[in-house]
Amino acid sequence: MSAAEASATGASPSPSPTGNPAAVTLQDAQEHATNAAGWVEENWSTWLAIGLRVLLILAIAVVLRAVVRRAVTRLIERMNRTGQAMDGSGLGGLLVNAERRRQRSAAIASVLRSVASFLILGTAALMVLGAFQINLAPLLASAGVAGVAIGFGARNLVTDFLSGVFMILEDQYGVGDTIDAGVASGEVIEVGLRVTKLRGENGAIWYVRNGEIKRIGNLSQGWATANVDVTVKADEDLDRLKATLDAVAEKLSKEEPWNELLWGPVEVLGLDSVLLDSMVVRVSAKTMPGKSTTVERELRWRVKRAFAEADIRIVGGATATPEEDPADPTAGVAAPSTFADAASPQAQAAEPLPRARTAPPK
């Protein structure tokens, strides 16, 4: 039967004797086109609804992401403006320096933007897949198993990252601070989300993982205390002793640059201990962070000179030799934490050094 006869009877064209299908007629093409048009007409509303839903989800996700990132940027800028406005106040020592503030702001902004983008875009992707009638249960189950496996294998990395995030958010330390992290101590030169860099006293750079830091002693936040203990003879006049120390404290509190390092007046706290032949008087002052040692050395220097002029005997340390300078603050100092020097030149003249004994001749 020819193709024309098959077309007239409505039967499908039979294959040729060689096995190849017969050519498609115009009527078959029109029938297929009609069926396709009918299928498109039946489903175009569904496609349009899905497309509009996907576009709406993507548009909302993009707009929401832009709004959140803008809000984060404004928050960080407000934090920086607040810090710069307070730098000129009396609380300047409590604040971080410019580099520390910039690095902390950049780290916080990066974390917040990354978390916001991950949550918004991840939720949008799942909603788009759901719009195409894709079953999300197996996908979420697989992602959960993979997340548990990755988290278990990289638990140290996750611990370091989370510890770094909370350290930065809580402002536990920053660039320029001197800290004791337990495993290492020194000046902070860089704070990262995974590793903190410290420069030790000998110049070595320590790379400390944030997850390994169990305790932190920050020596650069708040204020420091300069304490100087002065050991004198037990029979010294207390009124003259206190008047001399008050004069030294008042003079130090008013002179530059020491008045800029002090956060309050230098105070004579009084007797710290009383022994049979000596007594200890403590002098204390609040200083800027990291400046306590400098103030202590200056206090020792001035107290030594004032006591030498007032003929107040300082005991408890090594006896000075005649060649030593009476104004030398390090003469006869027993320990860095206490002030103990040799007696004044007048006392040395009154109390000569004992001579060494020699063995009698045989």
Buried (B, 14 or more C-beta within 10 A) or exposed (E): EEEEEBBEEEEEBEEEEEEEEBEEBEEBEEEEEEEEEEEEEEEEEEEEEBEEBBEEBBEEBEEBBEEBBEEBEEBBEEBBEEBEEEBEEEEEBBBBBBEBBBBBBEBBBBBBBEEBBEEBBEEBEBBBBEBEEEEEEEEEEEEEEEEEEEEEEEEEBBBBBEBBBEBBEEBBBBBBBBBBBEEBBBBBBBBBBBBBBBBEEEEEEBEBBBBBBEEBEBBBBEBBEBBBBBBBBEEBEEEEBBEBBBEBBEEBBEEEEBEEBBBEEBBBEEEBEEEEEBBBBBBBBBBBBBBBEBBBBBBBBBBBBBBBEBEBBBBBBEBBEEEBEBEBBEBBBBEEEBBBBBBBBEBBEEEEEEEEEEEEEE
